[in-house]
Amino acid sequence: MNPRKIGVLGLQGAAREHRDVLERLGQTPVDVRRPEHLFGVDALVIPGGESTTMSMLLESSGLFDPVAGLLADGAPAFGTCAGMILLASEVMDGRPDQRSFSSIDLRVRRNAFGRQLASFEADLEVEGLDTPFRAVFIRAPYVESVGDAVEVLASAQGPDGESHAVLCRAGQVMVSAFHPELTDDSRLHQLWLA
Amino acid sequence: MTESERRVAAATGTYRVKRGLADMLKGGVIMDVVTPDEAKVAEDAGAVAVMALERVPSDIRRDGGVARMSDPEMIQGIQAAVTIPVMAKARIGHFAEGQILQALDVDYIDESEVLTPADEAHHIDKWKFNVPFVCGATNLGEALRRISEGACMIRSKGEAGTGNVVEAVRHLRSILGDIRKIGQADSAELYEWAKVLQSPVGLIEEVANTGRLPVPMFCAGGLATPADAALVMQLGAEAVFVGSGIFKSDDPALRAKAIVEATTHFDDPSILAKVSTGLGKSMPGLEIATLETRFDQRGW
């Protein structure tokens, strides 16, 4: 993948951290908060934050439809935590009015690991990486089920004792339940850009 | 479980995990609420989190008396009403209130000067907790002392319950102005800064190297309008707390949403003009010089 210009949705949440990682990788990402910021953007990162807040702000800022259009045209996308929820085809335990882009065929459960005290970091084995990735989960979602075209790259044990997908990819759309932007490890961004 | 599903050395309550939630709240609005219904209004309006408390600061100011941690039943009612993070306040130095709030599974504790302090010399040792803490600060020294005690988020204090943004601006300018000065200091001068600010030299060096506070820096105290939110975001705040300003106004739902939009679009005057229009009356507000109690002078 060779994007001309990566937009990082900056309505709310840890957008700067994603831009910092991408800059370290030689990209020149732009902050997207209004429709005019999408000019020339051909790949999109949706950061962590509160998915309900972002969903509301996507509507009020007039960004929902143009972003949906960009994604429907097949633009590469990387969503982390709230970004994963916004890219998913189905959201459980969300708000009834919460909208998502259906860019990747999976069902995600919001706040699946519990409240903040259940937030954690752990070494994850990731398909395609030689050594574990230190993954930071903050009030994180997990994936309940995936469609046929979706590859599961990493899983973690949920509070129910079962293993759940937390890193998935379908074509050039990648989603993680955790926050690679909160560590110095840029390998997942590289994997997405590869 | 297969090899790829192995979870190695999973750790809860680490500094990165505690600080991480503060990072996720950036660019958002945290709203004071006193009932589950208010919490729903806040969530509907796009709040990133709510602060559950018994009385908003302007009522604490009006009614006087000792202000304490909220009744757990009230906090649980609010936790049940919304899906966004729920914060709650403990008195300065009151680590037992902190322990109770942690047992209630709140998402963040605000060791707050708005409540009556429980200890006139010591703040809570926040490293002992798995739940993250936010603390107020009026200047950089106070902010770094709170961080040295384990705070994972700082909010400039402002003067809560007044609807008057002047103190919030004073505190933000003081903190961010000193950060800019430290960025220009040479290594020998950093030791002098540590003395002047009564803060650990290691944290001063971190500020000098990064040009920012070691934790996210939010703004609180006296914000009442979308313009107030835009002002402090332009000055360098990373998110805002709004207390009495929303539910003491004429139309809380409309104002709450307007402040959320103003916080995101803080640098676009045409959007600010649009969202500021037709909000009805804001909370009345108080002159700082007329106050009997200065909350911002609590904390050490």
Interface residues (C-beta under 8 A of the other chain):
Chain A: G10 L11 Q12 G13 A14 A15 R16 E17 R33 R34 G48 G49 E50 T52 T53 M56 L57 S60 S61 C81 A82 D93 G94 R95 R110 N111 R115 Q116 L117 A118 S119 F120 E121 A122 D123 L124 E125 V126 E127 P132 V136 F137 I138 R139 A154 S155 A156 Q157 S163 H179 L182 T183
Chain B: M1 E3 S4 E5 R6 R7 V8 A9 A10 A11 T12 G13 T14 R16 V17 G20 L21 D23 M24 L25 K26 G27 G28 E43 A45 G46 A47 V48 A49 Q79 T83 I84 P85 Q102 D105 V106 D107 Y108 N130 V131 P132 K257 V260 E261 T264 H265 D268 I271
